[in-house]
Amino acid sequence: MDNKLHILMADYVPLANKGEEAIVRGIEDMLSEGAPVALGLFDNVPRVTQRENLTVFPRNWLFRCEGNTVLSPRGRILRQALLAAQLRCGIYGPLRNLTSGSARYRPLADFFDRAQYVLVGHDGVFGLEACGIVHLAQRHGKRAGILGASTGLGGGRWYKAWLYRRTMAESDFFIVREQHSLESLLQVCPDPAKLRVGPDPAFALRPAPAEAAREVLERYESYRRARQDGRPVIAVTALEKGRVYASFRPDLHGRAKQEAHARYLATILDDLVAKSRAFVLFLPHAVEQDASDLAAARHVCGQMKAMRADAAVLEQDCGPRLLKSLIRECDFLVGERTHALIGAVSVGTPFAALTNRQDTRTHGILGQMCRCAERIVDMDVTGADEAARKVSQGFETRAAQRPVLENVRQELARQIGEMVHTIKGSHRSAAQT
């Protein structure tokens, strides 16, 4: 056996979204203690794929992921109830792929055999399959548990509760990333002392060196000119997918929604350009085929009244470490992407978060845990002009934010240290002995 620390992130991790990879890389930085690390995870790939130290397994080797979007709500509930029954009876077939002697699944079984840690629940993900994975991992002597979940019981208590209780009893740790989820899960937790709130692992992600970010930024003539002219640089993450976008103007759909959303952000950014001579830099936080942030950025640019020299879209696929370093090079962040905002807190870049009242993730992590509730703009109850005023005010007081963010960063570092101690317990991997 090699001397690498093997960590199996037994979740669907869409790596085109850099927030997802930021979590995985943060886990790597948390647990490695300088040892070489091999990370395993699941994504929509046709075959086992190697990417740096990531081994990416086909998602459907472990997860039932087809067909749900075309089912009725009743059909989805029935499918979930059937899955719960299969897991409870130990007959959910795909779990066998973790230990299979079959040649097709041997790479996954080999990785599972080497894994010192089997983790589920990243980025809010915690579902029924995770319950079966933890149960199997414990039977094979793995250090296993839930890290970074942001979920509650929701609907389906009648078929979820038994599995959730068993998972909470069997897991070595159960860490959620905001208070709302903790309060929901306490309803079925047999050991409340085990259930705890901890920082999202992306807070632990180490950014790329400053030189790497500057080398990328200096390729853009408009950025160079803005810096030469002494203009503040405002990073922006815009999106057209997910809970933030879905709750924006729910009365609109399709192109009408897209244009209204772009106008809203353009109003905010035009105000910053006009009042503060700001230069706007759009960052590609997600480059998913069905909803690229590059497309969202272009839509916002198309609605802005500012001149072309006042804004640029960073048109390249950046890894999460580089993105975090880019945010550190900027003076302010206007963000819809939660993990870009997490990156801003981590590197001390002042920010304004754009979301809605239903987004318990952003409010729980940025508002409550990071004590930055006044930096959040709920777009569902705040008009564009009022949002522009609030963001501009936050930008003007950015110097006062920096010491506050430094205090938050230090407190989060302490909490991350406690999380690492909890996750490792008395476990010592072969790479650490």
NORVENTA-V407182 format. One record per pair of residues at least 24 apart in sequence whose C-alpha atoms are under 10 Angstrom apart, sorted by the first residue. I is the first residue (numbers start at 1). GAP is how many residues later the second one is. If there is no record, write none. Layout:
BEGIN
i: (I:I)
gap: (GAP:GAP)
END
This chain:
BEGIN
i: (1:1:2:2:2:2:3:3:3:3:3:3:3:3:3:4:4:4:4:4:4:4:4:4:4:4:4:4:5:5:5:5:5:5:5:5:5:5:5:5:5:5:5:5:5:6:6:6:6:6:6:6:6:6:6:6:6:6:6:6:6:6:7:7:7:7:7:7:7:7:7:7:7:7:7:7:7:7:7:8:8:8:8:8:8:8:8:8:8:8:8:8:8:8:8:8:8:8:9:9:9:9:9:9:9:9:9:9:9:9:9:10:10:10:10:10:10:10:10:10:10:10:10:10:10:10:10:10:10:10:11:11:11:11:11:11:11:11:11:11:11:11:11:11:11:11:11:11:11:12:12:12:12:12:12:12:12:12:12:12:12:12:12:12:12:13:13:13:13:13:13:13:13:13:14:14:14:14:14:14:14:14:15:15:15:15:15:15:15:15:15:15:16:16:16:16:16:16:16:16:16:16:17:17:17:17:17:17:17:17:17:17:17:18:18:18:18:18:18:18:18:18:18:18:18:18:18:19:19:19:19:19:19:19:19:19:19:19:19:19:20:20:20:20:20:20:21:21:21:21:21:21:22:22:22:22:22:22:22:22:22:22:22:22:22:22:22:22:22:22:23:23:23:23:23:23:23:23:23:23:23:23:24:24:24:24:24:24:24:24:25:25:25:25:25:25:25:25:26:26:26:26:26:26:26:26:26:26:27:27:27:27:27:27:27:27:27:27:27:28:28:28:28:28:29:29:29:29:29:30:30:30:30:30:30:30:30:30:30:30:31:31:31:31:31:31:32:32:33:33:34:34:35:35:36:37:38:38:38:39:39:39:40:40:40:40:40:41:41:47:48:48:48:48:55:55:55:56:57:57:57:58:60:61:61:61:61:61:61:61:61:61:62:62:62:62:62:62:62:62:62:62:62:63:63:63:63:63:64:64:77:77:77:78:78:80:80:80:80:80:81:81:81:81:81:82:83:83:83:84:84:84:84:84:84:84:84:84:84:85:85:85:86:87:87:87:87:87:87:87:87:88:88:88:88:88:88:88:88:90:90:90:91:92:92:94:95:95:95:95:96:98:98:98:99:99:112:112:112:113:113:113:113:114:114:115:115:115:115:116:116:116:116:116:116:116:116:116:116:117:117:117:117:117:117:117:117:117:118:118:118:118:118:119:119:119:119:119:119:119:119:119:120:120:120:120:120:120:120:121:121:121:121:121:121:121:121:121:121:122:122:122:122:122:122:122:122:122:122:122:123:123:123:123:123:123:123:123:123:123:123:123:124:124:124:124:124:124:124:124:124:124:124:125:125:125:126:126:126:126:126:127:127:127:127:127:127:128:128:128:128:128:129:130:130:130:131:131:131:131:131:131:131:131:131:132:132:132:132:133:134:134:134:134:134:134:135:135:135:135:135:135:137:137:138:138:138:139:142:142:143:143:143:143:143:143:143:143:143:143:144:144:144:144:144:144:144:145:145:145:145:145:145:145:146:146:146:146:146:146:146:146:147:147:147:147:147:147:147:147:147:147:147:147:148:148:148:148:148:148:148:148:148:148:148:149:149:149:149:149:149:149:149:149:149:150:150:150:150:150:150:150:150:150:150:150:150:150:150:151:151:151:151:151:151:151:151:151:151:152:152:152:152:152:152:152:152:152:153:153:153:153:153:153:153:154:154:154:157:160:161:161:161:161:162:163:164:164:164:165:165:165:166:168:168:168:169:172:172:172:172:173:173:173:173:173:174:174:174:175:175:175:175:175:176:177:177:177:177:177:178:178:178:178:178:178:178:178:178:179:179:179:179:179:179:179:180:180:180:180:181:181:181:194:196:197:197:197:198:198:198:198:198:198:198:199:199:199:199:199:199:199:199:199:200:200:200:200:200:201:201:201:202:202:202:202:202:202:203:203:203:203:203:203:203:203:203:203:203:203:204:204:204:204:204:204:204:205:205:205:205:205:205:206:206:206:206:206:206:206:206:207:207:207:207:207:207:207:207:207:207:207:207:207:208:208:208:208:208:208:208:208:209:209:209:209:209:210:210:210:210:210:210:211:211:211:212:212:212:212:213:213:213:213:213:213:213:213:213:213:214:214:214:216:216:216:216:216:217:217:217:217:219:220:220:220:221:221:222:222:222:222:222:222:222:222:223:223:223:223:223:223:223:225:225:225:226:226:226:226:226:226:226:227:229:230:230:230:231:231:231:231:231:231:231:231:232:232:232:232:232:232:232:232:232:232:233:233:233:233:233:233:233:233:233:233:233:233:233:233:234:234:234:234:234:234:234:234:234:234:234:234:234:234:234:234:234:234:234:235:235:235:235:235:235:235:235:235:235:235:235:235:235:235:235:235:235:235:235:235:236:236:236:236:236:236:236:236:236:236:236:236:236:236:236:236:236:236:236:236:236:237:237:237:237:237:237:237:237:237:237:237:237:237:237:237:237:237:237:237:237:237:238:238:238:238:238:238:238:238:238:238:238:238:238:238:238:238:238:238:238:238:238:239:239:239:239:239:239:239:239:239:239:239:239:239:239:240:240:240:240:240:240:240:240:240:241:241:241:241:241:241:242:242:243:243:243:243:243:244:244:244:244:244:244:244:244:244:244:244:244:244:245:245:245:245:246:247:247:247:247:247:247:247:248:248:248:248:248:248:249:249:250:258:258:258:259:259:259:259:259:260:260:261:261:261:261:261:261:262:262:262:262:262:262:262:262:262:263:263:263:263:263:263:263:264:264:264:264:264:264:264:264:264:265:265:265:265:265:265:265:265:265:265:265:265:266:266:266:266:266:266:266:266:266:266:266:267:267:267:267:267:267:267:267:267:267:268:268:268:268:268:268:268:268:268:268:268:269:269:269:269:269:269:269:269:269:269:269:270:270:270:270:270:270:270:270:270:271:271:271:271:271:271:271:271:272:272:272:272:272:272:272:272:273:273:273:273:273:273:274:274:274:275:275:276:276:276:277:278:278:278:278:279:279:279:279:279:279:279:280:280:280:280:280:280:280:280:280:280:281:281:281:281:281:281:281:281:281:282:282:282:282:282:282:282:282:283:283:283:283:283:283:283:283:283:283:283:283:284:284:284:284:284:284:284:284:285:285:285:285:285:285:285:285:286:286:286:286:286:287:287:287:293:331:331:331:332:332:332:333:333:334:334:334:335:336:336:337:338:338:338:338:341:341:342:342:344:345:345:345:345:345:345:345:345:345:346:346:346:346:346:346:346:347:347:347:347:348:348:348:348:348:348:348:348:348:349:349:349:349:349:349:350:350:350:350:350:350:350:350:350:350:350:350:351:351:351:351:351:351:351:351:352:352:352:352:352:352:352:352:352:352:353:353:353:353:354:354:354:354:354:355:355:356:356:356:357:369:369:369:370:370:370:370:370:370:370:371:371:371:372:372:372:372:375)
gap: (113:429:34:112:428:429:32:33:34:35:426:427:428:429:430:28:31:32:33:34:35:110:111:112:425:426:427:428:26:27:28:29:30:31:32:33:34:109:110:111:112:424:425:426:427:26:30:31:32:33:34:105:106:107:108:109:110:111:112:423:424:425:24:25:30:31:32:33:34:47:104:105:107:108:109:110:111:112:136:30:31:32:33:34:46:47:100:103:104:105:106:107:108:109:110:111:112:136:30:31:32:33:47:106:108:109:110:111:112:113:138:30:31:32:47:49:52:53:88:102:107:108:109:110:111:112:119:120:123:124:29:30:31:32:48:51:52:107:108:109:110:111:112:114:115:116:118:119:122:29:30:31:32:44:45:46:47:48:50:51:53:108:109:110:113:28:29:30:31:43:46:109:110:112:27:28:29:30:31:45:272:274:26:27:28:29:41:271:272:273:304:305:27:269:270:271:272:273:276:301:302:303:267:268:269:270:271:274:275:276:302:303:322:266:267:268:269:270:299:300:301:302:303:305:319:321:322:104:183:266:267:300:301:304:318:319:320:321:323:324:102:103:182:266:300:319:102:181:184:298:299:300:101:178:179:180:181:182:183:184:185:297:298:299:301:302:317:318:320:321:99:100:124:125:177:178:179:180:181:182:297:316:30:98:99:177:178:180:181:296:29:176:177:179:180:181:295:296:174:175:176:177:178:179:180:181:294:295:92:95:120:121:173:174:175:176:177:178:393:173:174:176:177:178:172:173:175:176:177:171:172:173:174:175:176:386:387:389:390:393:86:388:389:390:392:393:399:400:398:399:397:398:396:397:395:394:73:76:77:72:76:78:68:71:72:75:78:67:78:57:56:57:59:60:52:53:56:52:48:50:51:50:34:32:33:34:35:36:37:43:44:47:30:31:32:33:34:35:36:46:67:68:71:31:32:65:66:67:30:65:78:79:82:78:81:47:48:76:79:80:47:75:77:78:79:77:45:46:76:43:44:45:47:48:75:76:77:78:79:74:75:78:46:41:42:43:44:45:46:48:76:40:43:44:71:72:74:75:78:42:45:46:41:37:40:35:34:37:38:41:40:35:38:39:37:41:25:28:30:24:27:28:29:28:316:27:28:29:314:25:26:27:28:308:311:312:313:314:315:24:25:26:27:28:306:307:310:312:24:25:26:27:28:24:25:26:27:28:29:52:54:304:24:25:26:27:28:29:54:24:25:26:27:28:29:30:53:54:55:24:25:26:27:28:53:54:55:78:79:80:24:25:26:27:28:53:54:77:78:79:216:238:24:25:26:27:28:52:53:54:57:76:237:24:25:26:24:25:26:38:50:24:25:26:33:36:37:31:32:35:36:39:34:33:34:37:29:32:33:34:35:36:37:39:40:31:32:34:35:34:32:33:34:36:37:38:28:31:32:34:35:36:33:34:32:33:34:31:30:285:28:29:30:280:281:282:283:284:285:286:26:27:28:29:30:279:280:25:26:27:28:29:30:278:25:26:27:28:29:30:49:277:26:27:28:29:30:50:51:52:53:54:272:276:26:27:28:29:30:49:50:51:52:53:54:25:26:27:28:29:32:33:48:49:51:25:26:27:28:29:30:31:32:47:50:210:211:214:215:25:26:27:29:30:31:33:34:209:210:24:28:29:30:31:32:33:34:35:28:30:31:32:33:34:35:27:30:31:31:28:24:26:27:28:26:25:24:25:26:24:25:26:24:24:26:27:25:250:251:252:253:246:249:250:251:252:24:248:249:24:25:244:247:248:24:24:184:187:188:192:182:183:184:185:186:187:188:190:191:181:182:184:185:186:189:190:180:181:183:184:179:180:183:228:223:172:218:222:167:171:214:217:218:220:221:143:166:170:171:213:214:216:217:220:139:142:165:212:216:141:215:218:118:137:138:140:141:144:136:138:139:140:141:142:143:144:206:209:210:213:138:139:142:208:209:212:213:115:116:119:137:138:141:114:115:116:118:119:137:140:141:112:113:114:115:116:117:118:119:120:121:136:139:140:111:112:113:114:115:116:117:118:112:113:115:116:117:112:114:115:116:118:119:114:115:118:109:110:113:114:105:108:109:110:111:112:113:114:115:116:111:112:115:98:100:102:106:110:64:97:109:112:95:92:93:94:88:91:57:58:59:86:87:88:89:90:56:57:58:86:87:88:89:54:84:85:51:52:53:54:83:84:85:52:48:47:48:49:42:45:46:47:48:49:79:100:40:41:44:45:46:47:48:98:99:100:40:44:45:46:47:48:77:78:94:96:97:98:99:100:35:38:39:44:45:46:47:48:77:93:95:96:97:98:99:100:116:117:161:44:45:46:47:48:76:77:78:91:92:93:94:95:96:97:98:99:100:105:114:116:29:33:44:45:46:47:48:49:61:77:91:94:96:97:98:99:100:101:104:115:116:44:45:46:47:48:49:56:57:59:60:96:97:98:99:100:101:102:103:104:116:117:24:27:44:45:46:47:48:54:55:56:57:58:59:60:61:62:96:97:98:99:116:45:46:47:52:53:54:55:56:57:58:61:96:97:98:50:51:52:53:55:56:57:59:96:47:49:50:51:52:55:49:95:112:113:115:116:118:92:93:94:110:111:112:113:114:115:118:134:135:136:91:110:111:134:110:108:109:110:111:112:132:133:107:108:130:131:132:133:130:131:130:38:41:42:37:40:41:43:44:40:43:35:38:39:42:118:123:34:35:36:37:38:39:40:41:42:36:37:38:39:40:41:121:36:39:40:115:119:120:121:123:124:32:34:35:36:38:39:69:71:89:119:122:123:31:33:34:35:36:37:38:39:40:118:122:33:36:37:38:117:118:119:120:121:122:36:66:116:117:118:119:120:121:122:123:124:31:32:35:36:37:41:42:65:119:122:123:31:33:34:35:36:37:40:41:118:33:34:35:114:117:118:120:121:34:116:117:119:120:121:123:124:32:33:34:37:38:119:31:32:36:117:121:116:119:120:33:32:33:53:54:27:30:31:32:33:51:52:26:29:30:31:32:33:50:52:53:54:29:30:31:32:33:46:49:52:53:29:30:31:32:33:51:52:53:29:30:31:32:33:34:35:40:43:44:52:57:29:30:31:32:33:34:35:39:32:33:34:35:38:52:54:55:31:32:33:34:51:29:30:31:44:64:67:68:62:63:66:58:62:41:57:61:41:26:41:25:24:25:27:28:24:25:24:28:61:25:27:57:59:60:61:63:64:67:59:60:62:63:64:66:67:55:58:59:62:53:54:55:56:57:58:59:60:61:49:50:52:53:56:57:25:44:45:47:48:49:50:51:52:53:54:55:24:25:40:43:44:47:50:51:24:25:35:38:39:40:41:42:43:46:24:25:26:38:24:25:26:33:37:24:25:24:25:26:24:39:42:43:34:35:37:38:39:41:42:33:34:37:29:32:33:36:26)
END
